[in-house]
Amino acid sequence: MKNNAINYKFAFVTIMIAYIIAQVGVIYFKPDWERYLPLLQFLFFLIPVIIITEDNFILQYKINFKFPANVIPAIFWILVGISFIEIGCDIVIRTTLPSSIVDIYNSMLRTYNDTISTMLLNNSNSILEFTIISSCFAITPAVCEEVFFRGYLMQNIEKKNSVRKSIIFSAFIFALIHFNVAGIVFLFVVGLCLGYLFYYTGSIIPPIILHLLNNLLVILSVNYYYGEQIAITNNTFGIVSLIIGLIVLFIAFKKLKTAPNNFAIKKNI
């Protein structure tokens, strides 16, 4: 199959359907293998795009380690910004929405965290095994999802649309594919940040680094339920947290916009 604007939609939908079926199959038939689910992304995300890529894979997906020096500090500031936004979203949801919806939100969040906790901790019989499983959850999605969503999907959408549309749509699909309804807003924000980081740096490496660091934070906090340990009844702190997060992101990306870039998409947002 050729990697062009006509066929990329078919390729993307086919890959996604196959990936979802494979996940369901593992969970249903081999629940003991559930802890290694992220490895499916090598099979369904990374390998297919390598196969359907006609040009040089490294150039096509911008695997470029030469990016401006200010990118690494910007990545950490972006991580700080999205962390504030995550906290703010969580507080605003808990203090603004009706209690019935908040109960559903808490239940979904607890289920998601329990699932990740079980995969990482309860299924690990040694430090080595925990390290391997954690690496599966942190490194594999960071590499495979960035190549697939930013490298493949975003760039193909951009061929006939604006950069902004390609970033927004790829971020939306990125959020949906995680099947985490409680965190879909936060995941969408993360997807936007990854997309703009890819655009402004012209390299897939910075988004991979940001994605990896964010995954590590999730692993470290997997047993910590923010809303249940700190009773917050006023959404002021949540709103302030959201504002701080947005300001930090704005400053970080504004600095990236002025960085010299020989690889970025040559198209106005």
Secondary structure, DSSP 8 states (H G I E B T S, - for coil): ---STTTHHHHHHHHHHHHHHHHHHHHHH-GGGGGGGGGHHIIIIIHHHHHH--S-HHHHTT------TTHHHHHHHHHHHHHHHHHHHHHHHHHHS-HHHHHHHHHHHHHHHHHHHIIIIIT--SHHHHHHHHHHHHHHHHHHHIIIIIIIIIHHHHTTS-HHHHHHHHHHHHHHTTT-GGGHHHHHHHHHHHHHHHHHH--SHHHHHHHHHHHHHHHHTTT--HHHHS----THHHHHHHHHHHHHHHHHHHHHHTS--SSS--S--
